[in-house]
Amino acid sequence: MIKIGFDIEGGDFAPKNCLDGAILALTELKDAAKLVLFGNADNAKKYFSESNINPDSFEYVHTTEVIDMGEHPTKAFSQKPNSSVFLGFKHLKEGNIQAFASAGNTGAMLVGSMFTVKAIPGVIRPCITSILPKESGGFGIILDVGTNADCKPDVLYQFAILGSIFAKEVYKISNPKVGLLNIGEEPEKGNLVSQATYNLMKDSKDFNFIGNVEGRDLFSDMVDVIVCEGFVGNIVLKSAEAFYKLIKTRKRSDAYFDRFNYELYGGTPVLGVNSNVIIGHGISSALAFKNMLLSAKDIAEVKLDEKIKTVFQ
């Protein structure tokens, strides 16, 4: 059975939202996966009992330390060996769990990814993605969205490979269309990095490159995987989140725009590391945590990390 590690001390509203999310996920995961909770086991068991949930429905790794959201990632990770994040990565590396999910200190999660499970040989820089709902009803993905602010062309080329594998294996998109985010469709458009990356990608046999795409193409069927530097990707992501918030503030409801709610997706995998690591939003609600855990199950089930290793080796 798949075992998913879950940091119940991570996030702005931990542990309550985490535990409520675990309860919601429990009913949907059923026999498909077992949740292993990293955090204060005594508090968790007490909370479940008070909520009329059998504490034995979960496994526990009791921890005595927490890496707070504002702590320096590298220092905290090394100085708190009994924290939920540190022990989560330890169990992940040892193969006791097949995925580890947390909405805690993002920097510490990236430190654990890079220095505990480590990057897959051949991957220059692991990255994270975000979902882009398509108006037609499907999904596209954009990467990177914040891990790597500045990228060289060979790194962006690898993002295209990573994104294609993710789209194909998890979202079941056959032969995903890859586009390079730019300020125009023509090959000569954009900055020097964009131009060099286009020349690197244009004859690729590693993925289905369709050329440059513009901001207006983000939510169309023209493209499935959008490649960009983390600086640009994060601005795109935060702009979409802000637009969704504006719509909700004005009490407007629309079936398409409702799909921009981050709670529906919960978290994003770190692509390019030697296991399955899922990072969630710090403000995650119980619903967001539930969907993060379901996503972790899907990613572990298809053995996404193994699929990426096969391609790069």
C-alpha positions as CSV (number, residue, x, y, z in Angstrom):
1,M,0.0,0.0,0.0
2,I,1.1,3.5,-0.8
3,K,2.1,5.5,2.3
4,I,1.8,9.3,2.2
5,G,3.7,11.4,4.8
6,F,1.9,14.5,5.9
7,D,3.3,17.3,8.0
8,I,0.5,18.2,10.4
9,E,2.6,21.1,11.9
10,G,2.9,22.9,8.6
11,G,0.9,25.9,7.5
12,D,-0.5,29.1,9.0
13,F,-3.4,27.3,10.6
14,A,-1.7,24.1,11.7
15,P,-2.5,21.7,13.2
16,K,-6.3,22.1,13.1
17,N,-6.6,22.6,9.3
18,C,-4.1,19.9,8.7
19,L,-6.0,17.4,10.8
20,D,-9.4,18.4,9.3
21,G,-7.8,17.9,5.9
22,A,-6.6,14.4,6.9
23,I,-10.1,13.5,8.0
24,L,-11.5,14.7,4.7
25,A,-8.9,12.8,2.7
26,L,-9.4,9.6,4.8
27,T,-12.9,9.0,3.3
28,E,-11.7,9.4,-0.3
29,L,-8.4,7.6,0.0
30,K,-10.0,4.5,1.6
31,D,-7.7,1.5,0.9
32,A,-5.7,3.3,-1.9
33,A,-3.2,4.9,0.5
34,K,-2.3,5.2,4.2
35,L,-1.6,8.6,5.8
36,V,1.4,8.8,8.0
37,L,1.2,12.0,10.2
38,F,4.4,13.8,11.2
39,G,3.9,16.1,14.2
40,N,2.6,15.9,17.8
41,A,1.0,12.5,17.8
42,D,-0.6,13.0,21.2
43,N,-2.4,16.1,20.2
44,A,-3.5,14.6,16.9
45,K,-4.9,11.5,18.5
46,K,-6.8,13.6,21.0
47,Y,-8.3,15.7,18.2
48,F,-9.4,12.7,16.2
49,S,-11.1,11.1,19.3
50,E,-12.9,14.4,20.0
51,S,-14.0,14.5,16.4
52,N,-15.3,10.9,16.6
53,I,-12.6,9.6,14.2
54,N,-10.7,6.5,15.1
55,P,-7.1,7.6,15.7
56,D,-5.9,4.1,14.5
57,S,-7.0,5.2,11.0
58,F,-3.6,6.9,10.7
59,E,0.0,6.1,11.4
60,Y,2.1,8.5,13.4
61,V,5.7,9.7,13.6
62,H,5.9,11.8,16.8
63,T,7.9,15.0,16.5
64,T,8.9,17.5,19.2
65,E,10.1,20.5,17.0
66,V,8.5,22.7,14.4
67,I,10.2,24.7,11.7
68,D,8.3,28.0,11.8
69,M,7.3,29.8,8.6
70,G,9.7,32.8,9.2
71,E,12.8,30.7,10.1
72,H,15.9,30.6,7.9
73,P,15.3,27.4,5.9
74,T,18.8,25.9,5.9
75,K,19.6,26.8,9.5
76,A,16.3,25.5,10.8
77,F,16.5,22.3,8.8
78,S,19.9,21.4,10.1
79,Q,19.3,22.6,13.7
80,K,15.9,20.9,14.2
81,P,16.4,17.2,13.6
82,N,13.2,16.3,15.5
83,S,11.0,18.6,13.4
84,S,8.2,17.3,11.3
85,V,9.9,18.4,8.0
86,F,13.3,16.9,8.9
87,L,11.8,13.6,9.9
88,G,9.4,13.6,7.0
89,F,12.3,13.7,4.6
90,K,14.3,11.2,6.6
91,H,11.4,8.7,6.2
92,L,11.0,9.6,2.6
93,K,14.7,8.9,1.9
94,E,14.6,5.6,3.7
95,G,11.5,4.5,1.6
96,N,9.2,4.3,4.6
97,I,6.8,6.6,2.7
98,Q,6.3,7.1,-1.0
99,A,5.4,10.8,-0.9
100,F,5.8,13.7,1.6
101,A,3.4,16.7,1.7
102,S,3.6,19.9,3.7
103,A,2.3,23.5,3.6
104,G,5.1,24.6,6.0
105,N,8.2,26.6,5.4
106,T,8.7,26.3,1.6
107,G,12.4,27.0,1.9
108,A,12.9,24.2,4.3
109,M,10.9,21.9,2.0
110,L,13.2,22.8,-0.9
111,V,16.3,22.3,1.3
112,G,15.0,18.9,2.3
113,S,14.3,18.1,-1.4
114,M,17.8,19.1,-2.5
115,F,19.9,17.9,0.4
116,T,18.1,14.8,1.6
117,V,16.4,13.1,-1.3
118,K,18.5,15.1,-3.7
119,A,18.1,15.9,-7.4
120,I,17.8,13.2,-10.0
121,P,21.2,12.8,-11.7
122,G,21.1,14.8,-14.9
123,V,18.5,17.4,-13.6
124,I,20.2,20.7,-13.3
125,R,17.5,22.5,-11.3
126,P,14.3,20.9,-9.9
127,C,11.3,23.2,-10.2
128,I,7.7,23.6,-9.1
129,T,4.5,24.0,-11.3
130,S,1.1,25.5,-11.1
131,I,-2.2,24.5,-12.7
132,L,-3.8,26.7,-15.4
133,P,-7.5,25.9,-15.9
134,K,-8.4,26.0,-19.6
135,E,-11.6,27.6,-20.7
136,S,-12.5,24.4,-22.6
137,G,-12.5,22.4,-19.3
138,G,-9.1,20.9,-19.3
139,F,-5.8,21.9,-17.6
140,G,-2.5,23.3,-18.6
141,I,0.6,23.6,-16.4
142,I,3.2,26.4,-16.1
143,L,6.7,25.9,-14.8
144,D,8.8,27.2,-13.0
145,V,6.6,29.3,-10.7
146,G,9.2,30.6,-8.2
147,T,12.0,28.1,-7.4
148,N,14.4,29.4,-10.0
149,A,14.2,33.2,-10.7
150,D,16.9,33.2,-13.3
151,C,17.4,30.3,-15.7
152,K,19.8,29.5,-18.6
153,P,18.5,28.0,-21.8
154,D,19.5,24.4,-20.9
155,V,17.6,24.7,-17.6
156,L,14.4,25.9,-19.4
157,Y,14.9,23.0,-21.9
158,Q,14.8,20.6,-19.0
159,F,11.7,22.3,-17.6
160,A,10.0,21.4,-20.9
161,I,10.9,17.7,-20.3
162,L,9.8,17.7,-16.7
163,G,6.5,19.4,-17.5
164,S,5.8,17.0,-20.4
165,I,6.3,14.0,-18.2
166,F,4.1,15.5,-15.4
167,A,1.3,16.4,-17.9
168,K,1.4,13.0,-19.5
169,E,1.6,10.8,-16.4
170,V,-0.6,12.7,-13.9
171,Y,-3.0,14.6,-16.1
172,K,-3.1,12.0,-18.8
173,I,-2.5,14.5,-21.6
174,S,-1.3,12.6,-24.7
175,N,1.8,14.2,-26.4
176,P,1.5,17.5,-24.4
177,K,2.1,20.7,-26.5
178,V,5.0,22.7,-25.0
179,G,5.2,26.4,-25.5
180,L,7.9,28.9,-24.4
181,L,6.3,32.0,-22.7
182,N,7.4,35.1,-24.6
183,I,6.3,38.6,-25.7
184,G,5.6,37.5,-29.2
185,E,5.3,34.3,-31.4
186,E,8.2,35.0,-33.7
187,P,11.5,33.2,-33.0
188,E,13.5,36.5,-32.8
189,K,11.2,38.0,-30.1
190,G,12.1,38.3,-26.4
191,N,15.3,38.7,-24.4
192,L,18.5,36.9,-25.2
193,V,17.6,33.9,-22.9
194,S,14.3,33.4,-24.7
195,Q,15.9,33.6,-28.1
196,A,18.6,31.1,-27.2
197,T,16.0,28.8,-25.5
198,Y,13.8,28.9,-28.6
199,N,16.8,27.8,-30.8
200,L,17.5,25.0,-28.4
201,M,13.9,23.8,-28.3
202,K,12.9,24.2,-31.9
203,D,14.2,20.8,-33.2
204,S,13.8,18.9,-30.0
205,K,12.8,15.2,-30.1
206,D,12.4,15.2,-26.3
207,F,9.0,16.9,-26.3
208,N,6.3,18.4,-28.6
209,F,7.5,22.0,-29.0
210,I,5.0,24.3,-30.7
211,G,7.0,27.5,-30.4
212,N,6.6,30.8,-28.5
213,V,3.3,31.5,-26.7
214,E,2.1,34.8,-25.3
215,G,0.2,35.7,-22.1
216,R,-3.1,35.6,-24.0
217,D,-2.6,31.9,-24.8
218,L,-2.2,30.8,-21.1
219,F,-5.7,29.4,-20.7
220,S,-6.3,28.2,-24.3
221,D,-6.1,24.8,-25.9
222,M,-3.1,26.0,-27.9
223,V,-0.6,24.8,-25.3
224,D,-0.5,22.3,-22.4
225,V,2.9,23.0,-20.9
226,I,4.1,26.6,-20.6
227,V,7.8,27.0,-19.8
228,C,9.3,30.2,-18.2
229,E,11.7,31.4,-15.6
230,G,10.5,31.3,-12.0
231,F,10.5,35.1,-11.8
232,V,8.0,35.3,-14.7
233,G,6.0,32.2,-13.6
234,N,5.5,33.5,-10.1
235,I,4.1,36.8,-11.4
236,V,1.7,34.9,-13.7
237,L,0.6,32.7,-10.8
238,K,0.1,35.6,-8.3
239,S,-1.7,37.7,-10.9
240,A,-4.2,34.8,-11.5
241,E,-4.7,34.4,-7.7
242,A,-5.3,38.2,-7.4
243,F,-7.8,38.2,-10.2
244,Y,-9.7,35.3,-8.6
245,K,-9.7,37.1,-5.3
246,L,-11.1,40.3,-7.0
247,I,-14.0,38.2,-8.5
248,K,-14.8,36.6,-5.1
249,T,-14.6,40.0,-3.4
250,R,-17.3,41.3,-5.8
251,K,-19.4,38.2,-5.0
252,R,-19.4,37.1,-8.6
253,S,-19.7,33.4,-9.4
254,D,-18.7,31.8,-12.6
255,A,-18.1,28.1,-13.2
256,Y,-14.8,28.7,-15.1
257,F,-13.3,31.3,-12.8
258,D,-14.2,29.2,-9.8
259,R,-11.6,26.7,-11.0
260,F,-8.9,29.2,-10.1
261,N,-9.5,28.5,-6.4
262,Y,-6.1,27.0,-5.2
263,E,-8.0,24.9,-2.7
264,L,-9.2,22.6,-5.5
265,Y,-5.6,21.5,-6.2
266,G,-3.9,21.8,-2.8
267,G,-0.2,21.6,-3.7
268,T,2.4,21.1,-6.3
269,P,5.2,18.5,-6.7
270,V,8.9,19.4,-6.7
271,L,9.8,18.0,-10.1
272,G,13.3,16.5,-10.6
273,V,14.1,15.1,-7.2
274,N,14.6,11.5,-6.2
275,S,11.1,11.1,-4.6
276,N,7.7,12.6,-4.5
277,V,7.6,15.9,-2.6
278,I,4.4,18.1,-2.6
279,I,4.4,21.7,-1.3
280,G,1.2,23.4,-0.3
281,H,0.1,26.9,0.2
282,G,0.8,28.3,3.7
283,I,-2.8,29.5,4.1
284,S,-4.2,26.1,3.2
285,S,-7.7,25.2,4.4
286,A,-8.9,21.7,5.3
287,L,-10.2,21.4,1.7
288,A,-6.8,22.4,0.3
289,F,-5.1,19.9,2.5
290,K,-7.4,17.1,1.4
291,N,-6.8,17.8,-2.3
292,M,-3.0,18.1,-1.6
293,L,-3.1,14.6,-0.1
294,L,-5.2,13.2,-3.0
295,S,-2.7,14.7,-5.4
296,A,0.2,13.1,-3.5
297,K,-1.6,9.8,-3.9
298,D,-2.0,10.2,-7.6
299,I,1.7,11.3,-8.0
300,A,3.0,8.3,-5.9
301,E,0.6,5.9,-7.7
302,V,2.0,6.7,-11.1
303,K,5.6,6.7,-9.7
304,L,6.3,10.1,-11.2
305,D,9.8,10.3,-9.7
306,E,10.6,6.9,-11.3
307,K,9.3,8.1,-14.7
308,I,11.5,11.2,-14.6
309,K,14.5,9.1,-13.6
310,T,14.0,6.8,-16.6
311,V,14.0,9.7,-19.0
312,F,17.1,11.4,-17.6
313,Q,19.1,8.2,-17.2
